[in-house]
Amino acid sequence: MRSLLEAGGKRAPFLRWSALRMAFGMRHLMREWQVGDGREDALADYVLAHACPGDVSDAIRAVDEFCYQRSVMMNVGDEKGLILDTAITRAQPSRLLELGTYCGYSALRAARVMPPGAHLWSIEFAAANAEIARRIWDHAGVADRVTAVVGSLGDGGTTLDCLSNDHGFAEGNLDFVFIDHDKAAYLPDLESLLKRGWLHRGTVVVADNVKIPGAPKYRAYMQAEEGRMWRTTEHPTHVEYQTLLKDLVLESEYLGQP
Ligand SMILES: C[S@@+](CC[C@H](N)C(=O)[O-])C[C@H]1O[C@@H](n2cnc3c(N)ncnc32)[C@H](O)[C@@H]1O
């Protein structure tokens, strides 16, 4: 059945078995942030075996190939990844922050299009996921431009303090944020960044999965602040690695405090 559904490694217009397997594993996923069948470790093994060392584009290709031909993963994926690439290319950020590393796929995409000298810090509270991402980044040759920080912005200040004390986060020096972690944490974590004063006029914030699984409070906040604190473009798109389910990516430019 799988070879029929996933023929040619193209986005299938219907749900795939490995996506259903992921849905069945939802409880495990929400607890451990891994599907529970070893697909995350298998992905790292696959990239190390099939992508040219030091070639970030080939690492991205290998991840997508694995996701089309073997197991679906909750990466931003190739279709939504293009929206992320374009936003970074337009913004030309020097300091980037990602919330939700998983296996490091979106960070690979960011590293490929970031301007020279830019750096991405990626926050991930599952240490096992951060380790998998580091293996892939090392292999792809981007480890000097991407740092995984194990933690969570909602941990009472520990991770935020770590970012300011150990990684140079300071008033107005954060240029780009990619939000792709716990959907209920999108808005509170953005508010924490605002409270620290790290954003500046022109900082761009991109949020994945605003339709599925959905971040309704985040979307409502951006709608309420349109033209005041934020200017937002909503990008209609699809859930990763298929074309049946629609998703929404929000790209918001910070206008400063009104
Ligand atoms: C959708 S995946 C990220 C996908 C990744 N951005 C990509 O496109 O390759 C979400 C990740 O966020 C992590 N996560 C969930 N809630 C978190 C939180 N509150 N703080 C930090 N990481 C979190 C999960 O462990 C999981 O690895």
The ligand as an ORCA input file, in Angstrom:
! r2SCAN-3c Opt
* xyz 0 1
  C       6.880     20.405     15.083
  S       8.329     19.918     15.872
  C       9.525     21.068     15.239
  C       9.879     20.830     13.802
  C      11.069     21.607     13.324
  N      10.900     23.026     13.546
  C      11.275     21.366     11.842
  O      10.520     21.923     11.049
  O      12.169     20.597     11.487
  C       8.071     20.487     17.518
  C       9.255     20.300     18.460
  O       9.063     21.206     19.542
  C       9.457     20.600     20.756
  N       8.709     21.293     21.806
  C       7.382     21.152     22.101
  N       7.032     22.017     23.066
  C       8.144     22.719     23.375
  C       8.401     23.786     24.276
  N       7.435     24.304     25.054
  N       9.660     24.274     24.332
  C      10.630     23.770     23.536
  N      10.446     22.764     22.653
  C       9.214     22.263     22.569
  C       9.106     19.140     20.576
  O       9.899     18.333     21.412
  C       9.364     18.923     19.085
  O      10.654     18.399     18.889
*
